[in-house]
Amino acid sequence: MEQLTLRVLRADPAGNITLYVLDPVEPAQRPKVTAHLLGIAQFKAEQLAYCCTPVMGGQGRIEMAGGEFCGNATRAFAMVMQQEMGVPSPSTMRLEVSGCDHLVTAFSDLKAGTAESEMPLPRSVRTVQVGGHSGVLVDLEGIAHLVVEDVAPSLDFFQEVEPLFQEIPGLEAYGVMFLNRSTSHVTPLVKVPAANTLVWEGSCGSGSVASAIACAMGAPDGQYAQDLTQPAGVIRVKLTLDQGQVTQVSIGGPVTLDAPIVVNVPL
């Protein structure tokens, strides 16, 4: 049986376990590779990124298995690149990421075990009535999240509101963020159709951004920072409001990297 021998690195950005395939994989082979690696129980992985040759002048490039943009994967990749390049802490990286048409600035401090990444600005933010509840729908271009409060996290609720996302063109991923504003706790449920995954994530970077934006609605202009506790970690969101619009946003927090291992993947 034909197989690929691949180096795989496991990263833990605030509990959102991400696998990085460090060797090149042809796009046609990726669905089988993704299914195999995410199916390895010892990894306990929620998502997977392929390391690729940069095409826009970045210091590195990742393509998520579902083609989406992922903030947690981006900031953890900054640490992967810092480690691979032997760059001292703290470091600034300009990275290419699927689902984003421009270079992304990320910061890594391998010594402190933290990393931060800028995030896409929202294309739209609006209040919606869905599933018998009021929520805030945040479209981050390529990924959108519905932020709801006082709703018990459940797959049934996700499925009830899922048609809402079908109305938004060009989504690679979408999710529901079950927010408890009083405790700043978020429970993320995220779907990536192209990767055939629906995951209760340990943490979600873009979902954290959506939740922070929902909390900041109606706030005066200025700079804000919010720590959002999630099932497996804490993400800090920093955002700037100018004339009521989000003009800058980033996520940061702890990241740990395992040593790369070699995995044989049958094709």
Backbone torsions as a table, in degrees:
resi	resn	phi	psi	omega
1	MET	NA	134.5	178.0
2	GLU	-68.8	142.3	178.1
3	GLN	-146.9	159.2	174.7
4	LEU	-107.3	137.9	173.7
5	THR	-105.0	115.3	-170.6
6	LEU	-127.1	143.4	170.2
7	ARG	-87.8	128.5	-176.2
8	VAL	-126.6	131.7	178.3
9	LEU	-114.9	133.0	178.7
10	ARG	-101.4	126.7	178.7
11	ALA	-119.8	151.1	179.2
12	ASP	-126.0	88.3	172.8
13	PRO	-89.5	96.6	178.8
14	ALA	54.8	38.3	174.2
15	GLY	88.9	-5.4	180.0
16	ASN	-90.2	73.7	-168.2
17	ILE	-58.2	124.1	-174.1
18	THR	-126.4	133.6	174.2
19	LEU	-99.7	136.8	175.1
20	TYR	-113.6	121.4	173.8
21	VAL	-87.6	112.0	-171.0
22	LEU	-82.8	-16.7	-179.8
23	ASP	-102.0	152.9	-178.4
24	PRO	-63.4	139.6	175.5
25	VAL	-134.0	128.1	179.0
26	GLU	-62.9	140.8	-179.0
27	PRO	-52.3	-36.6	-178.4
28	ALA	-66.7	-24.2	-178.9
29	GLN	-90.2	-12.4	-171.4
30	ARG	-64.2	-39.3	179.6
31	PRO	-56.5	-43.0	178.7
32	LYS	-67.5	-41.4	179.6
33	VAL	-64.1	-44.6	179.8
34	THR	-59.8	-48.8	-178.5
35	ALA	-61.5	-40.3	-178.8
36	HIS	-66.7	-48.3	-175.3
37	LEU	-69.3	-41.2	178.4
38	LEU	-69.1	-18.7	178.8
39	GLY	-85.7	-4.0	178.4
40	ILE	-80.5	112.0	-170.3
41	ALA	-60.5	-35.4	-174.7
42	GLN	-64.5	-24.9	179.7
43	PHE	-73.6	-34.2	-175.1
44	LYS	50.9	40.7	-173.4
45	ALA	-86.4	148.1	178.4
46	GLU	-104.2	-21.9	-176.8
47	GLN	-159.0	169.1	-174.2
48	LEU	-142.9	141.3	179.2
49	ALA	-127.9	140.6	176.7
50	TYR	-101.3	126.1	176.5
51	CYS	-81.4	127.8	-172.6
52	CYS	-130.5	168.5	175.6
53	THR	-72.8	129.2	179.1
54	PRO	-59.6	145.9	178.8
55	VAL	-124.2	-3.1	-178.3
56	MET	-123.6	16.4	178.8
57	GLY	87.2	10.8	178.5
58	GLY	-76.1	167.1	178.0
59	GLN	-79.3	-15.4	177.6
60	GLY	-167.1	164.9	-179.1
61	ARG	-143.6	136.5	170.6
62	ILE	-125.9	146.4	173.5
63	GLU	-123.0	115.8	180.0
64	MET	-66.3	152.7	-176.9
65	ALA	-57.9	-31.8	-179.9
66	GLY	-99.0	4.8	179.2
67	GLY	77.9	6.3	-176.9
68	GLU	-85.5	168.6	168.7
69	PHE	-91.3	137.9	177.8
70	CYS	-134.8	120.0	-179.0
71	GLY	-68.1	-42.7	178.8
72	ASN	-62.9	-42.4	178.6
73	ALA	-65.2	-34.5	179.9
74	THR	-66.6	-48.6	-176.6
75	ARG	-70.0	-34.6	176.0
76	ALA	-68.2	-34.7	177.9
77	PHE	-64.7	-33.0	175.4
78	ALA	-59.2	-38.6	178.2
79	MET	-72.1	-38.4	175.3
80	VAL	-57.9	-46.0	-179.5
81	MET	-66.0	-39.8	178.0
82	GLN	-60.0	-42.9	-179.9
83	GLN	-67.4	-44.5	-178.0
84	GLU	-65.0	-36.9	-176.1
85	MET	-88.4	-10.4	-179.0
86	GLY	68.4	33.3	-177.6
87	VAL	-84.6	134.5	179.7
88	PRO	-67.8	157.3	178.1
89	SER	-86.8	148.5	-11.3
90	PRO	-79.7	158.6	-178.0
91	SER	-128.9	153.1	175.5
92	THR	-115.4	130.1	-178.4
93	MET	-121.5	143.9	171.8
94	ARG	-110.3	114.0	-168.5
95	LEU	-120.7	153.3	172.8
96	GLU	-104.6	133.9	-176.4
97	VAL	-137.6	137.2	176.4
98	SER	-55.3	150.6	179.6
99	GLY	78.4	4.0	-179.8
100	CYS	-136.3	128.9	-173.8
101	ASP	-92.9	10.6	178.1
102	HIS	-139.9	165.5	177.7
103	LEU	-66.6	141.3	-179.5
104	VAL	-108.2	131.9	176.6
105	THR	-88.6	128.8	178.3
106	ALA	-134.8	152.8	-177.5
107	PHE	-123.0	136.2	-178.3
108	SER	-132.3	137.8	174.2
109	ASP	-129.6	89.5	-176.9
110	LEU	-59.3	-36.0	-178.6
111	LYS	-65.9	-42.1	-179.4
112	ALA	-84.4	-15.9	-178.8
113	GLY	74.0	34.1	179.8
114	THR	-131.9	156.4	176.4
115	ALA	-152.5	152.7	-176.4
116	GLU	-138.6	148.0	178.1
117	SER	-139.9	141.4	170.1
118	GLU	-67.7	156.8	-177.3
119	MET	-126.4	156.6	177.2
120	PRO	-62.1	145.8	175.2
121	LEU	-78.8	149.3	-178.3
122	PRO	-66.4	138.6	174.4
123	ARG	-78.9	-33.8	176.5
124	SER	-157.4	151.3	175.2
125	VAL	-136.6	122.2	-179.4
126	ARG	-149.4	150.7	176.0
127	THR	-84.3	134.6	-179.4
128	VAL	-130.7	155.3	172.1
129	GLN	-108.3	118.8	-175.8
130	VAL	-153.9	141.5	178.7
131	GLY	59.3	28.0	-179.8
132	GLY	78.2	11.2	-178.1
133	HIS	-135.7	158.2	172.6
134	SER	-91.4	138.5	178.6
135	GLY	-144.8	171.4	177.1
136	VAL	-114.5	120.9	-179.9
137	LEU	-98.4	117.5	-177.8
138	VAL	-113.2	117.6	179.5
139	ASP	-101.5	112.7	-177.3
140	LEU	-101.9	19.3	-177.8
141	GLU	64.5	104.8	-179.2
142	GLY	91.5	-25.6	176.7
143	ILE	-145.0	137.2	-179.4
144	ALA	-134.6	150.8	179.1
145	HIS	-135.7	142.0	170.5
146	LEU	-100.3	121.1	179.2
147	VAL	-101.0	121.2	-179.9
148	VAL	-125.9	147.4	177.7
149	GLU	-116.6	153.5	177.7
150	ASP	58.2	35.7	175.4
151	VAL	-125.4	126.2	178.6
152	ALA	-67.0	130.7	179.5
153	PRO	-58.6	127.2	-179.8
154	SER	-159.3	148.6	175.0
155	LEU	-66.1	-35.7	-179.9
156	ASP	-58.8	-43.6	-180.0
157	PHE	-65.6	-42.2	178.6
158	PHE	-56.6	-47.9	-178.1
159	GLN	-66.0	-31.8	179.3
160	GLU	-66.9	-37.8	-176.4
161	VAL	-95.2	-6.4	-175.6
162	GLU	-55.2	-36.9	178.4
163	PRO	-56.6	-23.6	178.1
164	LEU	-58.2	-36.9	-177.2
165	PHE	-75.7	-24.1	-179.6
166	GLN	-66.0	-19.0	-179.1
167	GLU	-81.3	-9.4	-177.0
168	ILE	-100.3	118.5	-177.2
169	PRO	-72.6	147.8	169.9
170	GLY	75.8	23.3	-180.0
171	LEU	-84.1	127.7	171.4
172	GLU	-92.4	-19.9	-179.0
173	ALA	-157.9	157.1	176.8
174	TYR	-158.6	159.1	-177.5
175	GLY	-157.9	169.7	172.7
176	VAL	-114.1	129.0	177.1
177	MET	-105.2	111.8	178.5
178	PHE	-87.9	104.7	-170.3
179	LEU	-104.9	132.8	167.2
180	ASN	-108.6	101.5	-173.1
181	ARG	-64.7	-35.1	-175.0
182	SER	-67.2	-29.3	179.7
183	THR	-108.1	-0.6	-176.0
184	SER	54.0	41.8	179.2
185	HIS	-109.1	135.1	-179.8
186	VAL	-126.0	133.9	172.4
187	THR	-113.0	110.8	-174.8
188	PRO	-95.4	134.6	170.4
189	LEU	-123.8	117.1	-168.3
190	VAL	-128.6	136.5	178.6
191	LYS	-115.9	134.1	173.4
192	VAL	-123.0	95.4	-173.3
193	PRO	-56.0	-42.9	-176.1
194	ALA	-65.6	-27.5	177.6
195	ALA	-93.9	-1.8	179.8
196	ASN	56.9	44.6	-179.5
197	THR	-125.2	141.5	170.1
198	LEU	-135.4	111.4	-165.9
199	VAL	-130.4	133.1	164.5
200	TRP	-76.6	98.9	-171.3
201	GLU	-79.4	148.2	175.7
202	GLY	-64.1	-34.2	170.6
203	SER	-161.3	160.3	-177.9
204	CYS	-139.3	119.6	-177.7
205	GLY	-67.3	-52.6	-179.5
206	SER	-67.0	-33.6	175.9
207	GLY	-66.9	-32.5	175.1
208	SER	-65.7	-41.6	177.3
209	VAL	-61.0	-46.9	179.8
210	ALA	-59.7	-41.6	-179.4
211	SER	-66.0	-42.4	178.9
212	ALA	-65.3	-38.4	177.2
213	ILE	-63.9	-42.0	178.3
214	ALA	-61.4	-41.1	179.8
215	CYS	-68.5	-27.7	-175.9
216	ALA	-89.8	-2.8	-178.6
217	MET	-59.2	127.8	179.9
218	GLY	85.3	-1.9	-179.4
219	ALA	-77.9	155.9	176.8
220	PRO	-64.3	158.8	175.6
221	ASP	-59.8	147.5	179.1
222	GLY	152.0	-171.7	179.5
223	GLN	-105.3	136.6	-176.2
224	TYR	-131.3	149.4	173.9
225	ALA	-135.8	137.7	-178.1
226	GLN	-142.6	129.9	174.1
227	ASP	-91.9	122.2	-179.0
228	LEU	-111.9	115.5	179.3
229	THR	-81.6	133.5	-178.9
230	GLN	-128.9	174.1	-172.0
231	PRO	-53.1	-31.7	-175.7
232	ALA	-126.7	10.2	-179.1
233	GLY	176.1	179.6	-179.1
234	VAL	-122.3	133.4	176.0
235	ILE	-118.7	132.6	175.2
236	ARG	-97.4	126.4	176.7
237	VAL	-106.5	129.4	172.5
238	LYS	-113.7	131.5	177.5
239	LEU	-142.7	155.0	178.5
240	THR	-118.4	129.9	174.8
241	LEU	-106.6	131.1	176.7
242	ASP	-137.1	118.4	-175.7
243	GLN	54.3	39.2	176.4
244	GLY	78.3	1.2	-178.6
245	GLN	-109.7	145.7	174.6
246	VAL	-77.1	117.8	-177.3
247	THR	-109.3	-12.8	177.7
248	GLN	-158.0	139.3	179.0
249	VAL	-154.1	143.3	178.1
250	SER	-147.1	160.7	174.2
251	ILE	-125.2	149.8	178.6
252	GLY	-153.0	168.5	179.0
253	GLY	155.3	-171.2	-175.7
254	PRO	-69.7	148.8	173.6
255	VAL	-142.7	135.4	170.4
256	THR	-123.6	146.5	179.5
257	LEU	-119.8	133.2	170.9
258	ASP	-86.5	161.5	173.9
259	ALA	-69.0	142.2	178.2
260	PRO	-61.0	146.8	174.5
261	ILE	-126.7	162.1	178.9
262	VAL	-98.5	130.2	-179.7
263	VAL	-126.2	132.9	173.7
264	ASN	-93.4	122.4	-176.2
265	VAL	-112.5	116.1	177.5
266	PRO	-70.4	143.3	179.3
267	LEU	-109.8	NA	NA
